[in-house]
């Protein structure tokens, strides 16, 4: 990504600006997430969190002299690139969105970015697309993410295993950009640290039977099965098959496997399994949690905090740029996300708008201690957890 070469994208950005003009007092923001598919139990809370930020801005009087934000939802499916591309095209051509909060899964995010956002000059901020490949995609300065790259998650997962003195594991990953990228990152770090991977086997989402995959994993063996998949489909299916056959009884879970539904469905069988998910601590996290509870959103849901931050950053960057357009947002997003400036926490978006309107600077801290590095992605910290008594218990923040 070439964040510093925004001038080279002038034509595309102008097109994006044109898309956003003419909407009067309403500024539409696309919210494209997998409302169906392998993470469908996670996305409602993610969307609600993004819309919580928009409501906060509207309650504070809106953007740029009173323009109200309006969320327009679309289904990325998480895994169907063609369907996600079509949904994003409708957001721009039919709904006239000025920017996109999303997408979620890495493969569909890359497809939307390349096929829709870049040609139309539309800025995207993803709360959860973590593939390392997205760090170098040609994006014309339009793509940002509030979740860290899996280049870091792979190291975190390796460190957790080494700290537990687990030196031999089997690995299964969902067969797409996300799964392959995370698997590659993890295995490189784990083997460098002295660990042994007995097998690295892909699985497809949406199958009714994973006995063949489980058989291969069981034959290879390992002290733990590392599952780098999705909580509502293939990853859960492989775990269920492994439990049914006794192939494995302890699992290490990547971020896509973190979800209350998994523990609810598999119950005591998940006792002692562990994993990691992007996380944060501090004043901003606490402030978001209070707001989320008041809005009936689970503050500990996967990528809820990142979704709030993604929507807030888009809006604040528009305010800083002086126009409710993608061009303005792209040009100012890194500036509002990082120091110097007045620190801004959840619940303080109205204060941020006032500072920007008066020509001041802000440093958006948000719910995840936002700091965008390099190509416009989060540095990020992770929650190391263990499943105990049917609940996720924090062991460490890494």
C-alpha atoms as a printed R data frame, in Angstrom:
    type eleno elety resid chain resno       x       y       z
1   ATOM     1    CA   UNK     A     1   0.000   0.000   0.000
2   ATOM     2    CA   UNK     A     2   1.167   3.458  -0.813
3   ATOM     3    CA   UNK     A     3  -0.397   5.638   1.870
4   ATOM     4    CA   UNK     A     4   2.011   8.489   1.217
5   ATOM     5    CA   UNK     A     5   1.237   8.683  -2.455
6   ATOM     6    CA   UNK     A     6  -2.325   9.885  -2.212
7   ATOM     7    CA   UNK     A     7  -1.782  12.411  -4.952
8   ATOM     8    CA   UNK     A     8  -1.372   9.603  -7.457
9   ATOM     9    CA   UNK     A     9  -4.942   8.571  -6.766
10  ATOM    10    CA   UNK     A    10  -6.449  11.962  -7.600
11  ATOM    11    CA   UNK     A    11  -8.680  10.706 -10.380
12  ATOM    12    CA   UNK     A    12 -10.127   7.834  -8.358
13  ATOM    13    CA   UNK     A    13 -10.579   9.962  -5.272
14  ATOM    14    CA   UNK     A    14 -12.353  12.640  -7.262
15  ATOM    15    CA   UNK     A    15 -14.753   9.990  -8.492
16  ATOM    16    CA   UNK     A    16 -15.359   8.923  -4.898
17  ATOM    17    CA   UNK     A    17 -15.990  12.509  -3.905
18  ATOM    18    CA   UNK     A    18 -18.523  12.884  -6.665
19  ATOM    19    CA   UNK     A    19 -20.339   9.796  -5.418
20  ATOM    20    CA   UNK     A    20 -20.751  11.401  -2.015
21  ATOM    21    CA   UNK     A    21 -22.009  14.773  -3.218
22  ATOM    22    CA   UNK     A    22 -25.679  15.545  -3.570
23  ATOM    23    CA   UNK     A    23 -26.923  13.657  -0.532
24  ATOM    24    CA   UNK     A    24 -28.053  16.806   1.265
25  ATOM    25    CA   UNK     A    25 -27.992  16.462   5.021
26  ATOM    26    CA   UNK     A    26 -27.435  12.698   5.001
27  ATOM    27    CA   UNK     A    27 -24.082  10.987   4.626
28  ATOM    28    CA   UNK     A    28 -24.404   7.283   3.949
29  ATOM    29    CA   UNK     A    29 -21.777   4.869   5.248
30  ATOM    30    CA   UNK     A    30 -21.736   1.283   4.031
31  ATOM    31    CA   UNK     A    31 -21.495  -1.450   6.672
32  ATOM    32    CA   UNK     A    32 -20.537  -4.605   4.779
33  ATOM    33    CA   UNK     A    33 -20.075  -7.703   6.913
34  ATOM    34    CA   UNK     A    34 -20.842 -11.421   6.670
35  ATOM    35    CA   UNK     A    35 -24.399 -11.422   7.951
36  ATOM    36    CA   UNK     A    36 -24.656 -14.897   6.427
37  ATOM    37    CA   UNK     A    37 -21.862 -17.454   6.285
38  ATOM    38    CA   UNK     A    38 -19.156 -18.780   8.594
39  ATOM    39    CA   UNK     A    39 -19.036 -15.865  11.071
40  ATOM    40    CA   UNK     A    40 -22.702 -14.880  11.021
41  ATOM    41    CA   UNK     A    41 -22.968 -15.174  14.812
42  ATOM    42    CA   UNK     A    42 -20.313 -12.443  15.205
43  ATOM    43    CA   UNK     A    43 -21.342  -9.793  12.701
44  ATOM    44    CA   UNK     A    44 -24.583  -8.422  14.203
45  ATOM    45    CA   UNK     A    45 -22.671  -7.067  17.220
46  ATOM    46    CA   UNK     A    46 -19.932  -5.735  14.939
47  ATOM    47    CA   UNK     A    47 -22.482  -3.810  12.866
48  ATOM    48    CA   UNK     A    48 -24.266  -2.568  15.970
49  ATOM    49    CA   UNK     A    49 -20.950  -1.280  17.335
50  ATOM    50    CA   UNK     A    50 -20.146   0.626  14.135
51  ATOM    51    CA   UNK     A    51 -23.628   2.124  14.168
52  ATOM    52    CA   UNK     A    52 -23.180   3.049  17.837
53  ATOM    53    CA   UNK     A    53 -20.346   5.366  16.756
54  ATOM    54    CA   UNK     A    54 -22.542   6.859  14.030
55  ATOM    55    CA   UNK     A    55 -25.376   7.447  16.491
56  ATOM    56    CA   UNK     A    56 -22.973   9.161  18.880
57  ATOM    57    CA   UNK     A    57 -21.919  11.554  16.129
58  ATOM    58    CA   UNK     A    58 -25.516  12.228  15.098
59  ATOM    59    CA   UNK     A    59 -26.506  12.855  18.714
60  ATOM    60    CA   UNK     A    60 -23.673  15.395  18.900
61  ATOM    61    CA   UNK     A    61 -25.129  17.325  15.958
62  ATOM    62    CA   UNK     A    62 -23.679  15.440  13.019
63  ATOM    63    CA   UNK     A    63 -20.801  16.187  10.672
64  ATOM    64    CA   UNK     A    64 -19.772  19.442   9.095
65  ATOM    65    CA   UNK     A    65 -22.612  21.684  10.154
66  ATOM    66    CA   UNK     A    66 -25.293  19.077  10.736
67  ATOM    67    CA   UNK     A    67 -24.986  16.268   8.178
68  ATOM    68    CA   UNK     A    68 -26.411  13.090   9.693
69  ATOM    69    CA   UNK     A    69 -24.762   9.699   9.221
70  ATOM    70    CA   UNK     A    70 -26.890   6.856   7.895
71  ATOM    71    CA   UNK     A    71 -25.702   3.229   7.958
72  ATOM    72    CA   UNK     A    72 -26.483   1.051   4.951
73  ATOM    73    CA   UNK     A    73 -25.866  -2.640   5.586
74  ATOM    74    CA   UNK     A    74 -24.777  -5.191   2.999
75  ATOM    75    CA   UNK     A    75 -23.820  -8.855   3.217
76  ATOM    76    CA   UNK     A    76 -20.229  -9.790   2.392
77  ATOM    77    CA   UNK     A    77 -20.976 -13.498   3.100
78  ATOM    78    CA   UNK     A    78 -17.363 -13.638   4.373
79  ATOM    79    CA   UNK     A    79 -16.401 -16.194   1.711
80  ATOM    80    CA   UNK     A    80 -18.150 -15.477  -1.629
81  ATOM    81    CA   UNK     A    81 -15.987 -12.923  -3.444
82  ATOM    82    CA   UNK     A    82 -18.434 -12.489  -6.317
83  ATOM    83    CA   UNK     A    83 -21.379 -11.972  -3.982
84  ATOM    84    CA   UNK     A    84 -19.411  -9.542  -1.843
85  ATOM    85    CA   UNK     A    85 -18.301  -7.575  -4.892
86  ATOM    86    CA   UNK     A    86 -21.876  -7.299  -6.142
87  ATOM    87    CA   UNK     A    87 -23.084  -6.175  -2.717
88  ATOM    88    CA   UNK     A    88 -20.387  -3.495  -2.545
89  ATOM    89    CA   UNK     A    89 -21.220  -2.274  -6.036
90  ATOM    90    CA   UNK     A    90 -24.840  -1.821  -4.961
91  ATOM    91    CA   UNK     A    91 -23.710   0.166  -1.923
92  ATOM    92    CA   UNK     A    92 -21.927   2.622  -4.199
93  ATOM    93    CA   UNK     A    93 -24.101   2.769  -7.312
94  ATOM    94    CA   UNK     A    94 -27.566   2.319  -5.801
95  ATOM    95    CA   UNK     A    95 -27.195   3.515  -2.231
96  ATOM    96    CA   UNK     A    96 -24.591   6.220  -2.820
97  ATOM    97    CA   UNK     A    97 -22.406   5.528   0.199
98  ATOM    98    CA   UNK     A    98 -19.531   7.915   0.826
99  ATOM    99    CA   UNK     A    99 -17.318   5.290   2.513
100 ATOM   100    CA   UNK     A   100 -17.348   1.666   3.662
101 ATOM   101    CA   UNK     A   101 -16.901   0.260   7.155
102 ATOM   102    CA   UNK     A   102 -15.718  -3.245   6.297
103 ATOM   103    CA   UNK     A   103 -15.418  -5.729   4.951
104 ATOM   104    CA   UNK     A   104 -14.741  -8.465   7.463
105 ATOM   105    CA   UNK     A   105 -13.030 -11.588   6.102
106 ATOM   106    CA   UNK     A   106  -9.783 -11.098   4.229
107 ATOM   107    CA   UNK     A   107 -10.638 -12.670   0.874
108 ATOM   108    CA   UNK     A   108 -13.839 -10.727   0.298
109 ATOM   109    CA   UNK     A   109 -12.210  -7.562   1.626
110 ATOM   110    CA   UNK     A   110  -9.453  -7.849  -0.977
111 ATOM   111    CA   UNK     A   111 -11.992  -8.511  -3.732
112 ATOM   112    CA   UNK     A   112 -14.110  -5.497  -2.790
113 ATOM   113    CA   UNK     A   113 -11.062  -3.275  -2.490
114 ATOM   114    CA   UNK     A   114  -9.603  -4.224  -5.863
115 ATOM   115    CA   UNK     A   115 -12.806  -4.542  -7.879
116 ATOM   116    CA   UNK     A   116 -15.011  -1.854  -6.359
117 ATOM   117    CA   UNK     A   117 -13.404   0.538  -3.882
118 ATOM   118    CA   UNK     A   118 -10.271   1.457  -5.826
119 ATOM   119    CA   UNK     A   119 -12.024   1.978  -9.204
120 ATOM   120    CA   UNK     A   120 -14.637   4.170  -7.500
121 ATOM   121    CA   UNK     A   121 -12.330   5.984  -5.084
122 ATOM   122    CA   UNK     A   122 -14.134   4.740  -1.982
123 ATOM   123    CA   UNK     A   123 -12.296   4.539   1.321
124 ATOM   124    CA   UNK     A   124 -12.579   1.303   3.319
125 ATOM   125    CA   UNK     A   125 -11.753   0.690   6.970
126 ATOM   126    CA   UNK     A   126 -11.950  -2.993   7.919
127 ATOM   127    CA   UNK     A   127 -12.356  -3.984  11.561
128 ATOM   128    CA   UNK     A   128 -11.328  -7.606  11.070
129 ATOM   129    CA   UNK     A   129  -9.596  -8.435   7.763
130 ATOM   130    CA   UNK     A   130  -6.235  -9.661   9.014
131 ATOM   131    CA   UNK     A   131  -4.430 -11.321   6.083
132 ATOM   132    CA   UNK     A   132  -0.784 -10.200   5.795
133 ATOM   133    CA   UNK     A   133  -1.342  -9.916   2.042
134 ATOM   134    CA   UNK     A   134  -3.525  -6.866   2.585
135 ATOM   135    CA   UNK     A   135  -0.499  -4.955   3.858
136 ATOM   136    CA   UNK     A   136   0.943  -4.740   0.346
137 ATOM   137    CA   UNK     A   137  -2.121  -4.664  -1.901
138 ATOM   138    CA   UNK     A   138  -2.259  -1.711  -4.296
139 ATOM   139    CA   UNK     A   139  -4.988   0.388  -2.726
140 ATOM   140    CA   UNK     A   140  -4.349   3.976  -3.892
141 ATOM   141    CA   UNK     A   141  -4.305   5.023  -0.235
142 ATOM   142    CA   UNK     A   142  -7.916   3.960   0.305
143 ATOM   143    CA   UNK     A   143  -7.631   0.942   2.618
144 ATOM   144    CA   UNK     A   144  -7.103   0.934   6.371
145 ATOM   145    CA   UNK     A   145  -7.799  -1.550   9.138
146 ATOM   146    CA   UNK     A   146  -8.277  -1.329  12.888
147 ATOM   147    CA   UNK     A   147  -7.294  -4.989  13.418
148 ATOM   148    CA   UNK     A   148  -3.655  -6.075  13.387
149 ATOM   149    CA   UNK     A   149  -2.177  -8.227  10.619
150 ATOM   150    CA   UNK     A   150  -1.923 -11.972  11.086
151 ATOM   151    CA   UNK     A   151   1.816 -11.577  10.639
152 ATOM   152    CA   UNK     A   152   1.704 -10.622  14.324
153 ATOM   153    CA   UNK     A   153  -1.005 -13.109  15.350
154 ATOM   154    CA   UNK     A   154   1.110 -16.016  14.112
155 ATOM   155    CA   UNK     A   155   3.930 -14.987  16.426
156 ATOM   156    CA   UNK     A   156   1.525 -14.547  19.350
157 ATOM   157    CA   UNK     A   157   0.070 -18.045  18.863
158 ATOM   158    CA   UNK     A   158   3.569 -19.520  18.686
159 ATOM   159    CA   UNK     A   159   4.620 -17.715  21.861
160 ATOM   160    CA   UNK     A   160   1.583 -19.037  23.728
161 ATOM   161    CA   UNK     A   161   2.406 -22.630  22.804
162 ATOM   162    CA   UNK     A   162   6.058 -22.243  23.715
163 ATOM   163    CA   UNK     A   163   5.163 -20.703  27.072
164 ATOM   164    CA   UNK     A   164   2.971 -23.760  27.725
165 ATOM   165    CA   UNK     A   165   5.847 -26.053  26.662
166 ATOM   166    CA   UNK     A   166   3.788 -27.533  23.831
167 ATOM   167    CA   UNK     A   167   6.303 -28.555  21.186
168 ATOM   168    CA   UNK     A   168   4.247 -30.621  18.708
169 ATOM   169    CA   UNK     A   169   0.933 -29.678  17.098
170 ATOM   170    CA   UNK     A   170  -1.281 -30.469  14.136
171 ATOM   171    CA   UNK     A   171  -2.744 -27.535  12.191
172 ATOM   172    CA   UNK     A   172  -5.939 -27.149  10.191
173 ATOM   173    CA   UNK     A   173  -6.877 -23.911   8.429
174 ATOM   174    CA   UNK     A   174  -9.796 -22.644   6.391
175 ATOM   175    CA   UNK     A   175  -8.809 -22.807   2.745
176 ATOM   176    CA   UNK     A   176  -8.829 -19.113   1.850
177 ATOM   177    CA   UNK     A   177  -6.630 -16.011   2.080
178 ATOM   178    CA   UNK     A   178  -7.201 -15.600   5.801
179 ATOM   179    CA   UNK     A   179  -6.546 -19.198   6.761
180 ATOM   180    CA   UNK     A   180  -3.517 -19.676   4.519
181 ATOM   181    CA   UNK     A   181  -1.936 -16.379   5.591
182 ATOM   182    CA   UNK     A   182  -2.401 -17.083   9.298
183 ATOM   183    CA   UNK     A   183  -1.196 -20.670   8.931
184 ATOM   184    CA   UNK     A   184   1.961 -19.568   7.123
185 ATOM   185    CA   UNK     A   185   2.682 -16.903   9.730
186 ATOM   186    CA   UNK     A   186   2.104 -19.238  12.651
187 ATOM   187    CA   UNK     A   187   4.133 -22.156  11.293
188 ATOM   188    CA   UNK     A   188   7.095 -19.951  10.402
189 ATOM   189    CA   UNK     A   189   7.190 -18.536  13.941
190 ATOM   190    CA   UNK     A   190   6.542 -21.867  15.669
191 ATOM   191    CA   UNK     A   191   9.190 -23.806  13.758
192 ATOM   192    CA   UNK     A   192  11.711 -21.025  14.260
193 ATOM   193    CA   UNK     A   193  11.036 -21.278  17.996
194 ATOM   194    CA   UNK     A   194  11.699 -25.026  17.924
195 ATOM   195    CA   UNK     A   195   8.191 -26.410  17.555
196 ATOM   196    CA   UNK     A   196   7.126 -29.238  15.225
197 ATOM   197    CA   UNK     A   197   4.047 -29.187  12.984
198 ATOM   198    CA   UNK     A   198   2.965 -32.764  12.240
199 ATOM   199    CA   UNK     A   199   0.520 -31.761   9.493
200 ATOM   200    CA   UNK     A   200  -0.796 -28.521   7.992
201 ATOM   201    CA   UNK     A   201  -4.131 -29.404   6.415
202 ATOM   202    CA   UNK     A   202  -6.720 -27.102   4.820
203 ATOM   203    CA   UNK     A   203 -10.445 -27.579   5.259
204 ATOM   204    CA   UNK     A   204 -13.363 -26.181   3.265
205 ATOM   205    CA   UNK     A   205 -16.237 -24.349   4.891
206 ATOM   206    CA   UNK     A   206 -19.814 -25.484   4.507
207 ATOM   207    CA   UNK     A   207 -19.275 -29.262   4.506
208 ATOM   208    CA   UNK     A   208 -21.550 -31.615   6.406
209 ATOM   209    CA   UNK     A   209 -18.817 -34.145   7.148
210 ATOM   210    CA   UNK     A   210 -15.203 -33.562   8.181
211 ATOM   211    CA   UNK     A   211 -14.270 -37.176   8.912
212 ATOM   212    CA   UNK     A   212 -11.619 -37.309   6.163
213 ATOM   213    CA   UNK     A   213  -9.911 -34.168   7.459
214 ATOM   214    CA   UNK     A   214 -10.086 -35.413  11.042
215 ATOM   215    CA   UNK     A   215  -8.677 -38.792  10.003
216 ATOM   216    CA   UNK     A   216  -5.622 -37.183   8.421
217 ATOM   217    CA   UNK     A   217  -5.071 -34.946  11.450
218 ATOM   218    CA   UNK     A   218  -5.420 -37.885  13.834
219 ATOM   219    CA   UNK     A   219  -2.925 -39.964  11.868
220 ATOM   220    CA   UNK     A   220  -0.345 -37.193  12.043
221 ATOM   221    CA   UNK     A   221  -0.902 -36.670  15.750
222 ATOM   222    CA   UNK     A   222   0.207 -33.850  18.026
223 ATOM   223    CA   UNK     A   223  -0.338 -32.646  21.562
224 ATOM   224    CA   UNK     A   224  -2.847 -30.002  20.461
225 ATOM   225    CA   UNK     A   225  -4.890 -29.315  17.314
226 ATOM   226    CA   UNK     A   226  -4.454 -25.707  16.150
227 ATOM   227    CA   UNK     A   227  -7.672 -24.581  14.442
228 ATOM   228    CA   UNK     A   228  -7.359 -21.516  12.198
229 ATOM   229    CA   UNK     A   229 -10.872 -21.352  10.824
230 ATOM   230    CA   UNK     A   230 -14.319 -19.883  11.398
231 ATOM   231    CA   UNK     A   231 -16.444 -20.380  14.463
232 ATOM   232    CA   UNK     A   232 -19.742 -21.034  12.660
233 ATOM   233    CA   UNK     A   233 -18.635 -23.482   9.960
234 ATOM   234    CA   UNK     A   234 -15.532 -25.490   9.050
235 ATOM   235    CA   UNK     A   235 -13.487 -24.816  12.151
236 ATOM   236    CA   UNK     A   236 -16.284 -25.890  14.444
237 ATOM   237    CA   UNK     A   237 -17.006 -28.896  12.212
238 ATOM   238    CA   UNK     A   238 -13.417 -30.127  12.459
239 ATOM   239    CA   UNK     A   239 -13.438 -29.695  16.246
240 ATOM   240    CA   UNK     A   240 -16.723 -31.591  16.544
241 ATOM   241    CA   UNK     A   241 -15.324 -34.420  14.421
242 ATOM   242    CA   UNK     A   242 -12.137 -34.552  16.473
243 ATOM   243    CA   UNK     A   243 -14.143 -34.709  19.704
244 ATOM   244    CA   UNK     A   244 -16.495 -37.373  18.367
245 ATOM   245    CA   UNK     A   245 -13.605 -39.655  17.396
246 ATOM   246    CA   UNK     A   246 -11.318 -38.837  20.305
247 ATOM   247    CA   UNK     A   247  -8.620 -37.644  17.912
248 ATOM   248    CA   UNK     A   248  -7.916 -34.529  19.995
249 ATOM   249    CA   UNK     A   249  -9.323 -33.134  23.217
250 ATOM   250    CA   UNK     A   250  -7.477 -29.807  23.420
251 ATOM   251    CA   UNK     A   251  -7.560 -27.107  20.777
252 ATOM   252    CA   UNK     A   252  -5.737 -23.866  20.147
253 ATOM   253    CA   UNK     A   253  -8.000 -21.340  18.439
254 ATOM   254    CA   UNK     A   254  -7.152 -18.496  16.079
255 ATOM   255    CA   UNK     A   255  -9.131 -15.266  16.160
256 ATOM   256    CA   UNK     A   256 -11.800 -16.476  13.726
257 ATOM   257    CA   UNK     A   257 -12.768 -19.193  16.203
258 ATOM   258    CA   UNK     A   258 -13.522 -16.829  19.083
259 ATOM   259    CA   UNK     A   259 -17.248 -16.686  19.760
260 ATOM   260    CA   UNK     A   260 -19.771 -17.380  22.494
261 ATOM   261    CA   UNK     A   261 -21.747 -19.710  20.232
262 ATOM   262    CA   UNK     A   262 -18.833 -22.139  19.920
263 ATOM   263    CA   UNK     A   263 -18.609 -22.605  23.680
264 ATOM   264    CA   UNK     A   264 -22.385 -22.769  24.002
265 ATOM   265    CA   UNK     A   265 -22.618 -25.482  21.336
266 ATOM   266    CA   UNK     A   266 -19.699 -27.661  22.444
267 ATOM   267    CA   UNK     A   267 -19.946 -27.081  26.179
268 ATOM   268    CA   UNK     A   268 -17.652 -28.937  28.537
269 ATOM   269    CA   UNK     A   269 -15.739 -30.508  25.645
270 ATOM   270    CA   UNK     A   270 -13.969 -27.164  25.132
271 ATOM   271    CA   UNK     A   271 -12.734 -27.001  28.730
272 ATOM   272    CA   UNK     A   272  -9.018 -26.219  28.781
273 ATOM   273    CA   UNK     A   273  -8.780 -25.202  25.143
274 ATOM   274    CA   UNK     A   274  -7.188 -21.827  24.541
275 ATOM   275    CA   UNK     A   275  -6.359 -19.200  21.951
276 ATOM   276    CA   UNK     A   276  -5.942 -15.535  21.109
277 ATOM   277    CA   UNK     A   277  -8.033 -12.702  19.720
278 ATOM   278    CA   UNK     A   278  -7.206  -9.016  19.107
279 ATOM   279    CA   UNK     A   279  -7.948  -7.151  22.317
280 ATOM   280    CA   UNK     A   280  -7.223  -4.018  24.283
281 ATOM   281    CA   UNK     A   281  -7.196  -2.615  27.791
282 ATOM   282    CA   UNK     A   282  -7.346   0.881  29.194
283 ATOM   283    CA   UNK     A   283  -9.658   3.864  29.535
284 ATOM   284    CA   UNK     A   284 -10.945   3.652  25.989
285 ATOM   285    CA   UNK     A   285 -11.810  -0.030  26.271
286 ATOM   286    CA   UNK     A   286 -13.614   0.593  29.549
287 ATOM   287    CA   UNK     A   287 -15.528   3.540  28.115
288 ATOM   288    CA   UNK     A   288 -16.638   1.498  25.114
289 ATOM   289    CA   UNK     A   289 -17.728  -1.390  27.320
290 ATOM   290    CA   UNK     A   290 -20.035   0.885  29.315
291 ATOM   291    CA   UNK     A   291 -21.553   2.342  26.150
292 ATOM   292    CA   UNK     A   292 -21.969  -1.104  24.602
293 ATOM   293    CA   UNK     A   293 -23.737  -2.534  27.623
294 ATOM   294    CA   UNK     A   294 -26.138   0.422  27.608
295 ATOM   295    CA   UNK     A   295 -26.847  -0.315  23.927
296 ATOM   296    CA   UNK     A   296 -27.353  -4.052  24.618
297 ATOM   297    CA   UNK     A   297 -24.158  -4.998  22.767
298 ATOM   298    CA   UNK     A   298 -21.759  -7.578  24.190
299 ATOM   299    CA   UNK     A   299 -18.579  -5.520  24.708
300 ATOM   300    CA   UNK     A   300 -16.442  -8.666  24.656
301 ATOM   301    CA   UNK     A   301 -17.679  -9.852  21.280
302 ATOM   302    CA   UNK     A   302 -15.061 -10.417  18.608
303 ATOM   303    CA   UNK     A   303 -14.173  -7.237  16.710
304 ATOM   304    CA   UNK     A   304 -16.900  -5.091  18.290
305 ATOM   305    CA   UNK     A   305 -14.372  -2.536  19.538
306 ATOM   306    CA   UNK     A   306 -12.573  -2.485  16.194
307 ATOM   307    CA   UNK     A   307 -15.893  -1.897  14.407
308 ATOM   308    CA   UNK     A   308 -16.744   1.098  16.588
309 ATOM   309    CA   UNK     A   309 -13.291   2.519  15.912
310 ATOM   310    CA   UNK     A   310 -13.500   1.920  12.152
311 ATOM   311    CA   UNK     A   311 -16.746   3.883  11.794
312 ATOM   312    CA   UNK     A   312 -15.567   6.647  14.126
313 ATOM   313    CA   UNK     A   313 -12.292   7.079  12.220
314 ATOM   314    CA   UNK     A   314 -14.075   7.427   8.887
315 ATOM   315    CA   UNK     A   315 -16.393  10.115  10.225
316 ATOM   316    CA   UNK     A   316 -13.684  12.040  12.079
317 ATOM   317    CA   UNK     A   317 -11.391  11.946   9.052
318 ATOM   318    CA   UNK     A   318 -14.181  13.419   6.940
319 ATOM   319    CA   UNK     A   319 -14.644  16.160   9.530
320 ATOM   320    CA   UNK     A   320 -10.909  16.861   9.530
321 ATOM   321    CA   UNK     A   321 -10.877  16.965   5.737
322 ATOM   322    CA   UNK     A   322 -13.779  19.404   5.553
323 ATOM   323    CA   UNK     A   323 -15.959  17.243   3.280
324 ATOM   324    CA   UNK     A   324 -18.144  14.189   3.728
325 ATOM   325    CA   UNK     A   325 -16.258  12.339   0.999
326 ATOM   326    CA   UNK     A   326 -13.873   9.441   0.630
327 ATOM   327    CA   UNK     A   327 -11.223  11.820  -0.673
328 ATOM   328    CA   UNK     A   328 -11.346  13.822   2.559
329 ATOM   329    CA   UNK     A   329 -11.381  10.712   4.723
330 ATOM   330    CA   UNK     A   330  -8.429   9.093   2.949
331 ATOM   331    CA   UNK     A   331  -6.333  12.237   3.206
332 ATOM   332    CA   UNK     A   332  -6.888  12.711   6.952
333 ATOM   333    CA   UNK     A   333  -7.421   9.253   8.414
334 ATOM   334    CA   UNK     A   334  -3.854   8.593   9.522
335 ATOM   335    CA   UNK     A   335  -3.674  12.120  10.906
336 ATOM   336    CA   UNK     A   336  -6.717  11.777  13.176
337 ATOM   337    CA   UNK     A   337  -5.725   8.251  14.231
338 ATOM   338    CA   UNK     A   338  -2.279   9.143  15.530
339 ATOM   339    CA   UNK     A   339  -0.531  11.716  17.705
340 ATOM   340    CA   UNK     A   340  -0.147  14.613  18.072
341 ATOM   341    CA   UNK     A   341  -3.499  15.919  19.219
342 ATOM   342    CA   UNK     A   342  -6.103  15.763  21.973
343 ATOM   343    CA   UNK     A   343  -6.717  12.103  22.968
344 ATOM   344    CA   UNK     A   344 -10.256  11.008  22.088
345 ATOM   345    CA   UNK     A   345 -12.037   8.089  23.787
346 ATOM   346    CA   UNK     A   346 -15.398   6.438  23.033
347 ATOM   347    CA   UNK     A   347 -18.116   8.821  24.159
348 ATOM   348    CA   UNK     A   348 -16.019  11.844  23.176
349 ATOM   349    CA   UNK     A   349 -16.750  11.987  19.443
350 ATOM   350    CA   UNK     A   350 -18.722  15.206  19.867
351 ATOM   351    CA   UNK     A   351 -15.713  16.745  21.614
352 ATOM   352    CA   UNK     A   352 -13.510  15.587  18.724
353 ATOM   353    CA   UNK     A   353 -15.805  17.196  16.152
354 ATOM   354    CA   UNK     A   354 -15.692  20.482  18.048
355 ATOM   355    CA   UNK     A   355 -11.879  20.446  18.201
356 ATOM   356    CA   UNK     A   356 -11.640  19.715  14.480
357 ATOM   357    CA   UNK     A   357 -14.190  22.415  13.633
358 ATOM   358    CA   UNK     A   358 -12.030  24.931  15.510
359 ATOM   359    CA   UNK     A   359  -8.914  23.914  13.589
360 ATOM   360    CA   UNK     A   360  -7.392  21.775  16.336
361 ATOM   361    CA   UNK     A   361  -5.816  18.311  16.205
362 ATOM   362    CA   UNK     A   362  -7.031  15.040  17.702
363 ATOM   363    CA   UNK     A   363  -5.373  11.723  18.500
364 ATOM   364    CA   UNK     A   364  -8.138   9.132  18.266
365 ATOM   365    CA   UNK     A   365  -7.485   6.523  20.969
366 ATOM   366    CA   UNK     A   366 -10.871   4.867  20.690
367 ATOM   367    CA   UNK     A   367 -11.845   1.481  22.068
368 ATOM   368    CA   UNK     A   368  -8.661  -0.289  20.942
369 ATOM   369    CA   UNK     A   369  -5.910   2.242  21.705
370 ATOM   370    CA   UNK     A   370  -5.735   3.000  18.001
371 ATOM   371    CA   UNK     A   371  -2.296   3.546  16.528
372 ATOM   372    CA   UNK     A   372  -2.087   3.047  12.777
373 ATOM   373    CA   UNK     A   373   1.335   2.029  11.529
374 ATOM   374    CA   UNK     A   374   3.051   1.481   8.187
375 ATOM   375    CA   UNK     A   375   0.402   0.877   5.554
376 ATOM   376    CA   UNK     A   376  -2.478   2.116   7.697
377 ATOM   377    CA   UNK     A   377  -3.084  -0.885   9.931
378 ATOM   378    CA   UNK     A   378  -3.258  -1.365  13.687
379 ATOM   379    CA   UNK     A   379  -0.185  -2.339  15.671
380 ATOM   380    CA   UNK     A   380  -2.513  -4.306  17.904
381 ATOM   381    CA   UNK     A   381  -2.476  -6.337  21.103
382 ATOM   382    CA   UNK     A   382  -4.010  -9.765  21.732
383 ATOM   383    CA   UNK     A   383  -5.957 -11.407  24.513
384 ATOM   384    CA   UNK     A   384  -4.615 -14.830  25.446
385 ATOM   385    CA   UNK     A   385  -7.527 -16.779  26.930
386 ATOM   386    CA   UNK     A   386  -8.409 -20.232  28.231
387 ATOM   387    CA   UNK     A   387 -11.903 -21.725  28.224
388 ATOM   388    CA   UNK     A   388 -12.885 -22.460  31.821
389 ATOM   389    CA   UNK     A   389 -16.339 -23.324  33.100
390 ATOM   390    CA   UNK     A   390 -17.929 -22.525  29.752
391 ATOM   391    CA   UNK     A   391 -16.457 -19.024  29.576
392 ATOM   392    CA   UNK     A   392 -13.408 -17.259  28.159
393 ATOM   393    CA   UNK     A   393 -10.958 -16.276  30.884
394 ATOM   394    CA   UNK     A   394  -8.078 -13.891  30.169
395 ATOM   395    CA   UNK     A   395  -4.632 -15.269  30.920
396 ATOM   396    CA   UNK     A   396  -2.542 -12.502  29.415
397 ATOM   397    CA   UNK     A   397  -2.533  -9.490  27.113
398 ATOM   398    CA   UNK     A   398   0.236  -9.773  24.538
